[in-house]
Amino acid sequence: MCGTLTSNPPPSTVYLDLHRKMAINPALIPFIPAAELEALISYLADFVTFRYCTVAATVLYAYDFMLTLEEEVKFVWYSPWTTVKTFFLIVRYFAFGCILTFTTLNVLPLRTTPIGIAIESFAIISVVLLSFVEVILQIRLFALYNNDKRVVIPVMISFVMMVFAQLGMASYEVYFNNLGLAGFDATIAESLGICPGGTPTWFYLFMIPIMVFDFILFVLALYKSLQHYRQVPDKTWSGARVISMMMRDSLLFFMINFVVFLISTLIYLVGPRTLYQKIANWQMVIPAILAERLVLNVRGFYSKMGSTTSTSTSTISMEGSDVIELQHQLP
């Protein structure tokens, strides 16, 4: 794990068993300044909790992956290739690969500076993954607005700005983290099994752009969904039900993601730096799971409705785009 050390006093048991538990050569310990040794021991104590958090997030994703595999085969694999299908598969398997790699790097017994740098690079990789997730959300939104350029163009411009802002902060964080070894000699640091670096004090801003962008998407989707829903004369029709489902999914997606991103922001702002990495895997796992569920829910709904959807919604006008057209555009 690569991060900035803190100066919190460590538990005495950790101090006494440092060289035994972490496989550190006891001969190196006298050469480390007392203050830095205290910070190091606190760092190593928190590292155990970090590994638990990382493995827990990975297990959650693997569990959900297996839980939805049958739906994926049924609703995605045998369907025609579309933009949504492409991004669904990218998110699903790219996320799985990233999460497994991140977890593996963090549980490896051998800790070296190159491994630490590789772990830090996941700040950039997570931005790429979240960008794919946001593309799926935008496709859903544009379908609701019948690809109205008055919505599409501003949203896409906001999306590009959000991605560049996050990529810029993530890239600088990786650069800043690996500028030096925070006073430790590189050989000693690798022997201790860590990669001590630093994190910019403004890094709590990292999740703000995507939180703002998600809020914009949520408000736009909720507004149009409510507008469509009110125009349906019979709320038991499939058109009303799919709009209701979309409102529910959009609300859940926004609320859950907002909580995860808010916790991340608070940790970056006021939490000890040793907690920074504990939230990293969850920032990739939760949005990926939710985005996959959004696609599978819509496809599962239309699969169950079958031909009844066309019959029951053929007369519903939704400002020039009826429910049947919406069905074809949605994931």
Secondary structure, 3 states (H helix, E strand, C coil): CEECCCCCCCCHHHHHCHHHHCCCCHHHHHHCCHHHHHHHHHHHHHHHHHHHHHHHHHHHHHHHHHHCHHHHHHHHHCCCCCHHHHHHHHHHHHHHHHHHHHHHHHHCCCCCHHHHHHHHCHHHHHHHHHHHHHHHHHHHHHHHCCCCHHHHHHHHHHHHHHHHHHHHHHHHHHHHHCCCCCCCCHHHHHHHCCEECCCCHHHHHCCHHHHHHHHHHHHHHHHHHHHHHHHCCCCCCHHHHHHHHHHHHHHHHHHHHHHHHHHHHHHHHHCCHHHHHHHHHHHHHHHHHHHHHHHHHHHHHHHHHCCHHHHHHCCCCCCCCCHHHHHHHCC
